[in-house]
Amino acid sequence: MKLLKIHLTATQIIILSFLSAVLIGAFLLSLPVAAANGQATPFLDALFTSVTSVCVTGLVVVPTATHWSFFGHIVILGLIQIGGLGVIAITTTILMILGKKISLSSRMLLGAAFNLDTLKGLVQFLRRVFKGTFLVEGIGMLCFLPVFVPEHGLIKGIWFSVFHAVSAFCNAGIDLVGDSSFVPYADNLWVNLVTMMLIIMGGIGFVVWWDVIGVLKKKKNLEIRKGSVWRNFSLHTKIVLSMTVFLIFSGAFFFFLFEYDNPLTIGNDSLGQKLLESLFQSVTTRTAGIATISQKGLTTPSVITALILMFTGGSSVGTAGGVKTTTVAVLILAVISTVQGREDINCFGRRISEKTVRKSLSIILISFIASIGAIIAMLIFENGDSVDIIYEVYSALGTVGLSRDYTMSMGLAGKLILSICMFLGRIGPITMVIAFTMKDTQSPVRLPEEKITVG
């Protein structure tokens, strides 16, 4: 009798690997040893916590600092690290450490996990990702030590530094400070700067790291002409850096403008403090989820600003979520080209392919449809203010983790809906759609073209 063979695509394997990590994490967190009171956590709450950790989101239905034991915190941290780097990447690294040969299929799977178009130097790329990740997290941990060690003592201070360095770099937004997140450190310039550095480094993506480092090395070795550093960056890097800087400072400007006189957020603070809090809010809203001001107290214009930033998210091949900065940039460039009557979509002296434009449009449209569907489902099955629900859904889909004090008040339906949203946000809605396509369905025959009227 022949065994039934199931042939899975790379996309399906990636999704199943994340799902497996979620289920294993949920099982571990449901054990009595994982809770501070020694009693088993309801499986749905453990599942939600596992999803929010693996999907590096940060929405929680139980207080992270007080509900979980040290074992529970270790499990959560491990899930965050796995989710930030990817299950496939970690599994492949373990095989490399054990001296196993990485097959072509494994390399193709790894390339799909990192959304790369080439298999050239893939294993070397993976090594650099891990080295770079642990280096940045290590530096972040050392930077946190002068703050957390005096507050909590040596052992607990080191643990706090490690946990928050990993959480910030992976854009997870889960912290051990308490129910108010990083609000107690809103006036601590050092904690704010270190946290923002970690969030940005994780959010810009690994590809950008190596491109910048490579160009700077060439500059140092005089391999490129003076003053041409920017010109030697890849188009991807230029778009990512440009969009990142624009979103951070434009977001900070609008938060500062809309919250300036709001006593519920930054209205009672000094000018310097307002600027710092506005900048941090702009950085963390793009998928990090660590808060230094009350999200419940935000004005309506600030909420709209936050929704746009959460939907956009960070950049590709990194630890951030959202539809990604490059995706939004491509769509904006496509609109500009259409308005100007140009056939080609150009950026920084290069032409963007039609395939990239179609993929960008699909990602944004599917993500938007998913958000609308989730909002409608939440409004049907859950009680609460519509603004809070919309904020929660976009926070989950963007794997942000910011909440207007709504998450812990949800019922069974809300927890399941947001768990699906977080999973979709981490995997990507378009990836989930592609996962159900077992083979390439592209037809070799191109049909006749006929024009239609639009607009």
Stockholm file with secondary structure:
# STOCKHOLM 1.0

chainA/1-455         MKLLKIHLTATQIIILSFLSAVLIGAFLLSLPVAAANGQATPFLDALFTSVTSVCVTGLVVVPTATHWSFFGHIVILGLIQIGGLGVIAITTTILMILGKKISLSSRMLLGAAFNLDTLKGLVQFLRRVFKGTFLVEGIGMLCFLPVFVPEHGLIKGIWFSVFHAVSAFCNAGIDLVGDSSFVPYADNLWVNLVTMMLIIMGGIGFVVWWDVIGVLKKKKNLEIRKGSVWRNFSLHTKIVLSMTVFLIFSGAFFFFLFEYDNPLTIGNDSLGQKLLESLFQSVTTRTAGIATISQKGLTTPSVITALILMFTGGSSVGTAGGVKTTTVAVLILAVISTVQGREDINCFGRRISEKTVRKSLSIILISFIASIGAIIAMLIFENGDSVDIIYEVYSALGTVGLSRDYTMSMGLAGKLILSICMFLGRIGPITMVIAFTMKDTQSPVRLPEEKITVG
#=GR chainA/1-455 SS CCCCCCCCCHHHHHHHHHHHHHHHHHHHHTSGGGBTTSSCCCHHHHHHHHHHHHTTCCCCSSCHHHHBCHHHHHHHHHHHHHHHHCHHHHHHHHHHHTTCCCCHHHHHHHHHHTTCSCCTTHHHHHHHHHHHHHHHHHHHHHHHHHHHHHHHCHHHHHHHHHHHHHHHHTTCCCCSSCTTTTGGGTTCHHHHHHHHHHHHHHHHCHHHHHHHHHHHHHHHTTCSCTTCHHHHSCHHHHHHHHHHHHHHHHHHHHHHHHHTTCTTTTTTSCHHHHHHHHHHHHHHHTTTCCCSSCSTTCCHHHHHHHHHHHHHCSCSSSSCCSSCHHHHHHHHHHHHHHHTTCSSEEETTEEECHHHHHHHHHHHHHHHHHHHHHHHHHHHHCCSCHHHHHHHHHHHHTTCCCCSSCGGGCCHHHHHHHHHHHHHHHHCHHHHHHHTCCSCCCCSSCCCCCCCCCC
#=GC SS_cons         CCCCCCCCCHHHHHHHHHHHHHHHHHHHHTSGGGBTTSSCCCHHHHHHHHHHHHTTCCCCSSCHHHHBCHHHHHHHHHHHHHHHHCHHHHHHHHHHHTTCCCCHHHHHHHHHHTTCSCCTTHHHHHHHHHHHHHHHHHHHHHHHHHHHHHHHCHHHHHHHHHHHHHHHHTTCCCCSSCTTTTGGGTTCHHHHHHHHHHHHHHHHCHHHHHHHHHHHHHHHTTCSCTTCHHHHSCHHHHHHHHHHHHHHHHHHHHHHHHHTTCTTTTTTSCHHHHHHHHHHHHHHHTTTCCCSSCSTTCCHHHHHHHHHHHHHCSCSSSSCCSSCHHHHHHHHHHHHHHHTTCSSEEETTEEECHHHHHHHHHHHHHHHHHHHHHHHHHHHHCCSCHHHHHHHHHHHHTTCCCCSSCGGGCCHHHHHHHHHHHHHHHHCHHHHHHHTCCSCCCCSSCCCCCCCCCC
//
